[in-house]
Amino acid sequence: MKDLPMKRIASLLVALAACIALAAKAPNKTVALTGPAPSLTEILAVSPATDWEPLDPSQLLVMTLANSHQVVIYLAPFAAPNTVANIQTLAHEKYWDGLAIVRSQDNYVVQWGDPNAESPQAKSIGSVKPTLVPEFDMPMTTGSAGFFKLRARDAYADVVGFWKGFAAARDLKQHRQWLTHCYGAVGVGRGETADSGNGQELYVVNGHSPRHLDRNVTIVGKVISGMEFLSSLPRGTGPLGFYKKPEERLSITSVRLASDLPEASRPAFERLSTMSKTFPAVLKNRRMRRDGWFLHSPQAVDVCNVPLPFRLRKN
Amino acid sequence: MKDLPMKRIASLLVALAACIALAAKAPNKTVALTGPAPSLTEILAVSPATDWEPLDPSQLLVMTLANSHQVVIYLAPFAAPNTVANIQTLAHEKYWDGLAIVRSQDNYVVQWGDPNAESPQAKSIGSVKPTLVPEFDMPMTTGSAGFFKLRARDAYADVVGFWKGFAAARDLKQHRQWLTHCYGAVGVGRGETADSGNGQELYVVNGHSPRHLDRNVTIVGKVISGMEFLSSLPRGTGPLGFYKKPEERLSITSVRLASDLPEASRPAFERLSTMSKTFPAVLKNRRMRRDGWFLHSPQAVDVCNVPLPFRLRKN
């Protein structure tokens, strides 16, 4: 019998979620950033409170599933103002209550909406319209202040970086920018026509970033809490990962804007500003990987592998 | 009530699995590749049989889980000869039978091995040794024939492409090449030291490609069937996604080389050669996306978004 040490890949590579949880739990002690390689947890623990921005509760969508699990989506109205407005209206009017997760396709997307959308039993979409001018990308001049340019080669775009806390990309010839399809990004399902996505059917990326979808759909936000409850759903066995049988679908109990919830039950998050002095230290930590476990430092990072830290706000 | 058409993102973006299933099921009819944009399914359906290579059953690892689901891993002995030899020995000696999936970390890895590896109750590793010279990368001169160079910018490597059916990358200064951490890639868990990964504990990537792990661990293969049974496992709630309680772990019934199975129950796969004439058509299909649903053609593809088709062999 061998008493072999447990092999763990990347003992330092604490998942972002775990890292944020730790950081959020860390008391206000001072951790000295001595030595060549502070960990991400350490970097966040000593970041000044002013490097963090509270999230507007009207930009937080709280989805409660029939199994009681909760998913929180951070909306990006600056990148898709009309579509996000539709989504806020749909949430306010309780459109998704009683609807379901209809699709789970491996290494692609999980999607939710009205299983009867195509039939006469479709639920009313209330005061929103069935079509909407698409917001696949935006002029670089609109809301482009605050774009943090990442020093990284990218297969799909001239420039990648971060736009108000979201991974983003730019086309320098066409002067357009957009939010990229990274893991956890939430987008708007649509049909063949550009205006057929009004926000009533949403999806989230559950695998390797399908960047070819960039500029083909409107990205409206990203999951910042509870992603694991969507990514671990059984894959649908119908075409495109749609669930074949109604009983396979997980029902949605409710979807609410945090601003519509009683203050006591609102999830209150803050995010590390990508314009803060702490953020370059986060990037350096990802690029250099000078921790004990890493024997080869990548000296690079791609736009979808950069942690964009969120944490619960302290009272 | 609106009879709204079901919004589906990327109706053409049939999952690779679905695509392969279709292609495998397609009768030997001739599908005319007329028009500007044959689908991936059409491309594969008309590919000549000589473009496909049967997989050596000694390179196929068949893992049967306690819930009866089966996962098939395609091993890459050319990229990690000694580590794959260890794994073949471990499978032959039934090392993993009765062990378990110990870890499921969201957007990172699922890992399996001996939950008691660190304790005196550790299962014997039989005739393999606890340490092994690492095979994180290989000289470009060894086995480099057959490297298909992909025209794509990459955040991490000078050159990316495909090496005997696997996504791979090259360092042109150091003349090294290695298999990349794409979704589904299978690697060898290790401790702090380079030689501590002997193949007894394995992991598979279940999210956005963690390319920073490239050259830090030995990649030994990839999942070609049944990935959805690993990716949909509940996430572990312990540090790094390890399951906290023994009862949360899914047991492994058996892991066998296909070559050790009776011929009648061997899964028989073939793969589209990345050196075939069909493969550039696959790449073009991914780059151009001139199908009806796509309104913006990416005109690019990253190394982890290229389908590397596998299918069951016809009898």
Interface residues (C-beta under 8 A of the other chain):
Chain A: M1 K2 D3 L4 P5 M6 K7 R8 I9 A10 S11 L13 V14 A15 L16 A17 A18 S104 Q105 D106 N107 Y108 V109 Q111 G113 D114 A117 E118 S119 P120 Q121 A122 S124 I125 P130 F136 A152 R153 D154 A155 Y156 C182 Y183 G184 G187 V188 G189 R190 G191 E192 A194 S196 G197 Q200 E201 Y203 N206 G207 H208 S209 P210 R211 H212 L213 D214 R215 N216 V217 M227 E228 S231 S232 L233 P234 R235 P239 L240 G241 R286 R289 G292 W293 F294 L295 H296 P298 A300 V301 D302 V303 C304 N305
Chain B: M1 K2 D3 L4 P5 M6 K7 R8 I9 A10 S11 L13 V14 A15 L16 A17 A18 S104 Q105 D106 N107 Y108 V109 Q111 G113 D114 A117 E118 S119 P120 Q121 A122 K123 S124 I125 P130 F136 A152 R153 D154 A155 Y156 C182 Y183 G184 G187 V188 G189 R190 G191 E192 A194 S196 G197 Q200 E201 Y203 N206 G207 H208 S209 P210 R211 H212 L213 D214 R215 N216 V217 M227 E228 S231 S232 L233 P234 R235 P239 L240 G241 R286 R289 G292 W293 F294 L295 H296 P298 A300 V301 D302 V303 C304 N305
